[in-house]
Amino acid sequence: MSTLAAVFTATGNQGSSVLNALTQTFGKSLTIRAFTRNPSTARTQAALAKYEGKADIVPVQADVADAESVREALKGVKVVFGNANSYDDLEQEVPRMKAVIDIAKEAGVELFVWSTLPSPAKDSNGKYTKVKHFENKAEIQAYLEQSGLNWASVSLGIFAENVTNYGLIKPSDDGKSLNLGFPVLKPETTIGWTWVERDLGPAVAVLFKAHLEKTNPELFKRIHYVASYQGSWKQLGDLITARTGKPVNVIVYPQGQSEEMTQMLEYYNDYSLYADQTLPPPELKSLGAPFSTLEQFVDEA
């Protein structure tokens, strides 16, 4: 009988990356419960159809707003990738995910991998206190650490996909150059970048594999900074210029879409993001997790 795994937000950006990597790493030796709020939607069925015949993936209704659905879905599960969309309900994210952690412990989950983030309020000694989605993840992280569960967490950088998903680079009005526009973040500020589609899933697969094969115990009960490189908007613009021959104008807008976003980006300017970490993380890379490069993102995205 194959081992049961569970992936929260299975059809989202992070969950999809994890599903892809788990199917490539484990094939049908792992039965994966793909947690979504509504497995019967056309979007969910289309997202999971590509795995047919390649992996044992079971779409399962599990909503963190409904603890009983999570309790039922986690029965028999041994390894979990946990994630939550903060903006589904910022005020309820923390109590809901604390309940999920409690349920996972009751269910006998052997490894809980959590997608976490640092606390800007803590890092800045109280200067940046409005970055709620970061603070939520950090509070859940603290709860996980004292829960008694075996855990490992993955802390991601700025999503490289945002450049293409949000159309951040556009032709200038005269068509002779390109504009790369983003709020607040200074062109020279270097931060950790994660190409979620490429980088996250293989890192989680390494953690699952180490647990299931009972190797590399040093990977557990610690946070892994799953970012591929330290990069800046200026470096991105310079590389795009090198590839296209067109000058790139880096434009800094004065404010984000909200006070929360503005504070997050000011926090990046002041403290960088993972500046004190070696990127990509050498332990995961040495165990087979490939990490993308800025050059690959520009060439292939």
Phi and psi in degrees as a GROMACS rama.xvg file:
@    title "Ramachandran Plot"
@    xaxis  label "Phi"
@    yaxis  label "Psi"
@TYPE xy
-74.3048  158.054  SER-2
-74.0798  142.344  THR-3
-92.1834  129.955  LEU-4
-121.98  159.04  ALA-5
-132.966  140.891  ALA-6
-126.529  114.413  VAL-7
-74.9913  157.139  PHE-8
45.617  51.5796  THR-9
-64.9885  -25.631  ALA-10
-102.97  5.74616  THR-11
-84.3588  -177.014  GLY-12
-58.4248  -50.5274  ASN-13
-73.7633  -47.0279  GLN-14
-60.0272  -39.7531  GLY-15
-63.7267  -40.2292  SER-16
-61.8393  -42.0029  SER-17
-67.1545  -44.4923  VAL-18
-57.2753  -46.9203  LEU-19
-56.5031  -47.5404  ASN-20
-69.6905  -39.0359  ALA-21
-64.7601  -39.7486  LEU-22
-67.3935  -37.7546  THR-23
-69.7307  -34.2184  GLN-24
-81.3094  -41.701  THR-25
-110.047  -17.2879  PHE-26
56.8605  -131.779  GLY-27
-92.1835  5.94279  LYS-28
-76.9231  -9.62869  SER-29
-123.708  124.956  LEU-30
-91.6305  121.57  THR-31
-109.347  120.924  ILE-32
-87.5914  113.963  ARG-33
-90.9325  104.894  ALA-34
-81.5139  124.848  PHE-35
-141.301  161.477  THR-36
-71.324  -29.1499  ARG-37
-144.869  94.9146  ASN-38
-67.5638  -14.7038  PRO-39
-89.0932  -3.83196  SER-40
-68.6657  152.781  THR-41
-61.2014  -36.6606  ALA-42
-62.9137  -45.0536  ARG-43
-65.1888  -45.5186  THR-44
-64.4036  -37.5111  GLN-45
-67.9362  -38.9669  ALA-46
-65.6489  -32.7148  ALA-47
-93.7115  -13.9899  LEU-48
-61.8285  -30.3448  ALA-49
-66.6676  -15.7334  LYS-50
-90.9927  -4.69094  TYR-51
-58.8115  127.621  GLU-52
84.8842  -13.505  GLY-53
-103.967  -26.2786  LYS-54
-153.463  159.794  ALA-55
-97.6095  88.5764  ASP-56
-113.955  127.711  ILE-57
-117.092  113.621  VAL-58
-69.6263  131.33  PRO-59
-132.119  136.12  VAL-60
-76.058  117.149  GLN-61
-151.023  116.532  ALA-62
-120.213  123.175  ASP-63
-62.7802  -16.884  VAL-64
-77.8918  -9.57671  ALA-65
-125.692  92.721  ASP-66
-57.9872  -35.3707  ALA-67
-66.4532  -34.7354  GLU-68
-66.2226  -36.8729  SER-69
-68.9686  -41.5651  VAL-70
-59.4448  -43.756  ARG-71
-67.0022  -41.7759  GLU-72
-69.5215  -26.8242  ALA-73
-89.6254  -0.641644  LEU-74
-60.126  123.352  LYS-75
83.183  -5.76236  GLY-76
-75.6985  137.881  VAL-77
-105.333  -34.4351  LYS-78
-131.406  138.663  VAL-79
-132.121  136.645  VAL-80
-103.613  115.72  PHE-81
-105.043  133.126  GLY-82
-153.632  154.58  ASN-83
-141.442  140.716  ALA-84
-81.4464  105.788  ASN-85
-55.1482  -35.6484  SER-86
-83.45  0.16147  TYR-87
-63.0159  -42.2179  ASP-88
-167.833  92.809  ASP-89
-58.0043  -36.9965  LEU-90
-75.5142  -24.8151  GLU-91
-103.043  -6.0055  GLN-92
-57.3406  -47.0423  GLU-93
-64.8001  -53.9114  VAL-94
-62.307  -34.087  PRO-95
-67.2669  -44.0857  ARG-96
-74.2301  -29.8655  MET-97
-62.2174  -39.589  LYS-98
-64.7909  -39.0294  ALA-99
-61.3405  -42.5971  VAL-100
-62.4956  -42.8639  ILE-101
-61.0056  -43.836  ASP-102
-65.0943  -40.7504  ILE-103
-60.3252  -40.797  ALA-104
-65.0151  -44.7228  LYS-105
-61.2315  -34.6491  GLU-106
-78.7463  -8.68315  ALA-107
84.857  22.6849  GLY-108
-59.5455  134.477  VAL-109
-93.1375  -25.558  GLU-110
-147.505  126.93  LEU-111
-118.056  112.333  PHE-112
-98.7562  119.938  VAL-113
-111.131  135.651  TRP-114
-86.5963  105.69  SER-115
-112.851  179.79  THR-116
-150.316  157.439  LEU-117
-75.8995  170.349  PRO-118
-99.7608  107.419  SER-119
-60.3568  -35.1571  PRO-120
-61.2535  -43.534  ALA-121
-69.5161  -46.9458  LYS-122
-63.0589  -32.4853  ASP-123
-99.07  9.85352  SER-124
54.229  42.235  ASN-125
89.529  3.57812  GLY-126
-72.5798  -42.7526  LYS-127
-112.538  100.358  TYR-128
-114.563  2.18231  THR-129
-103.877  4.08049  LYS-130
-87.6125  75.178  VAL-131
-60.9837  -40.6816  LYS-132
-68.4058  -31.0143  HIS-133
-69.8136  -46.4822  PHE-134
-61.8359  -37.4853  GLU-135
-60.0208  -48.9449  ASN-136
-61.5821  -39.8175  LYS-137
-67.5051  -37.5914  ALA-138
-67.2456  -40.2967  GLU-139
-64.5901  -39.1811  ILE-140
-57.043  -46.7577  GLN-141
-61.7415  -37.9776  ALA-142
-67.7907  -41.3949  TYR-143
-60.1798  -40.9468  LEU-144
-63.6071  -29.8972  GLU-145
-103.043  9.97483  GLN-146
-77.2482  -21.883  SER-147
93.4675  -9.65493  GLY-148
-74.0512  150.72  LEU-149
-75.8989  131.68  ASN-150
-143.554  161.225  TRP-151
-149.263  143.109  ALA-152
-121.499  151.943  SER-153
-120.019  122.61  VAL-154
-110.929  118.487  SER-155
-94.778  158.782  LEU-156
-89.9414  -167.306  GLY-157
-62.7392  139.456  ILE-158
-76.6667  119.57  PHE-159
-59.4013  -34.1125  ALA-160
-57.0318  -23.7872  GLU-161
-58.7593  -30.2437  ASN-162
-60.3537  -43.9409  VAL-163
-89.2053  -40.1804  THR-164
-63.3536  -32.5065  ASN-165
-107.692  12.4945  TYR-166
56.366  46.0388  GLY-167
-74.5358  -18.9137  LEU-168
-114.351  126.557  ILE-169
-140.532  155.609  LYS-170
-64.2212  145.383  PRO-171
-70.8698  169.26  SER-172
-59.9355  -35.7072  ASP-173
-88.7026  -3.79954  ASP-174
74.8118  2.48396  GLY-175
-90.9033  -11.5659  LYS-176
-146.144  178.897  SER-177
-120.168  145.847  LEU-178
-107.794  126.789  ASN-179
-112.525  103.9  LEU-180
-113.803  137.546  GLY-181
-157.507  146.544  PHE-182
-78.0144  144.178  PRO-183
68.9254  -46.6883  VAL-184
-64.8314  123.286  LEU-185
-68.5473  146.848  LYS-186
-56.8342  -31.7803  PRO-187
-92.8093  -5.85729  GLU-188
-66.9266  122.531  THR-189
-98.04  133.901  THR-190
-139.619  163.715  ILE-191
-72.8679  135.447  GLY-192
-115.444  141.481  TRP-193
-127.82  121.424  THR-194
-86.7007  95.5734  TRP-195
-57.2091  -44.9762  VAL-196
-55.8059  -38.7084  GLU-197
-94.0917  -36.2799  ARG-198
-95.3822  -37.739  ASP-199
-70.2342  -53.9886  LEU-200
-54.5287  -49.8878  GLY-201
-60.4365  -33.142  PRO-202
-65.5234  -43.342  ALA-203
-65.6864  -39.3663  VAL-204
-60.9415  -39.2018  ALA-205
-60.3347  -42.7341  VAL-206
-66.4831  -44.4471  LEU-207
-59.9114  -45.72  PHE-208
-62.8153  -43.0169  LYS-209
-61.9469  -39.9137  ALA-210
-67.7206  -48.5437  HIS-211
-66.604  -30.0461  LEU-212
-94.721  0.422301  GLU-213
56.9231  48.076  LYS-214
-123.189  167.134  THR-215
48.8065  58.2777  ASN-216
-61.3776  -18.0644  PRO-217
-67.9629  -11.3118  GLU-218
-77.8589  -14.586  LEU-219
-101.677  159.766  PHE-220
56.8658  46.4478  LYS-221
-157.468  161.378  ARG-222
-96.8764  130.953  ILE-223
-105.863  128.331  HIS-224
-90.0911  94.9827  TYR-225
-88.355  76.7492  VAL-226
-135.442  146.094  ALA-227
-87.8153  -29.6449  SER-228
-164.606  160.72  TYR-229
-91.3  122.319  GLN-230
-142.98  162.039  GLY-231
-125.644  165.407  SER-232
-60.9883  -37.7354  TRP-233
-62.2348  -43.5084  LYS-234
-62.7284  -40.534  GLN-235
-62.9539  -46.3862  LEU-236
-61.5483  -42.2559  GLY-237
-62.2407  -39.1428  ASP-238
-69.9051  -39.808  LEU-239
-62.2397  -39.7843  ILE-240
-61.0782  -43.816  THR-241
-62.1571  -34.6365  ALA-242
-81.6283  -35.503  ARG-243
-104.229  -19.0946  THR-244
79.7154  -0.0939152  GLY-245
-100.83  135.129  LYS-246
-61.7339  145.563  PRO-247
-114.619  123.963  VAL-248
-94.6946  114.887  ASN-249
-86.2512  116.808  VAL-250
-109.47  128.569  ILE-251
-108.656  113.934  VAL-252
-80.583  147.616  TYR-253
-70.4749  -26.1648  PRO-254
-141.239  153.696  GLN-255
-81.0218  -177.128  GLY-256
-70.7034  -15.0751  GLN-257
-152.44  166.225  SER-258
-61.1267  -36.002  GLU-259
-61.1522  -47.3314  GLU-260
-66.113  -39.6396  MET-261
-61.3255  -45.6339  THR-262
-64.314  -38.187  GLN-263
-58.825  -44.7112  MET-264
-73.895  -33.2213  LEU-265
-65.3513  -37.6948  GLU-266
-60.2425  -43.3515  TYR-267
-59.485  -45.2443  TYR-268
-59.552  -40.9371  ASN-269
-80.4679  -35.7744  ASP-270
-122.859  1.98655  TYR-271
57.9  -163.249  SER-272
-145.653  108.252  LEU-273
70.1259  28.7233  TYR-274
-61.8594  -24.8749  ALA-275
-92.5851  8.58191  ASP-276
-109.056  151.323  GLN-277
-84.4263  120.725  THR-278
-120.299  138.847  LEU-279
-68.3088  161.836  PRO-280
-62.6689  118.807  PRO-281
-63.4733  -33.7002  PRO-282
-64.1794  -45.7703  GLU-283
-70.2982  -38.5697  LEU-284
-63.8145  -40.15  LYS-285
-67.699  -20.7153  SER-286
-97.302  11.991  LEU-287
106.698  2.27957  GLY-288
-79.9731  112.969  ALA-289
-78.8552  139.157  PRO-290
-118.307  139.713  PHE-291
-73.9105  168.076  SER-292
-118.949  163.157  THR-293
-59.7211  -38.3841  LEU-294
-62.7615  -42.5493  GLU-295
-63.0207  -41.2233  GLN-296
-62.2623  -46.0521  PHE-297
-64.2266  -38.8743  VAL-298
-76.485  -30.4146  ASP-299
-114.979  -19.5433  GLU-300
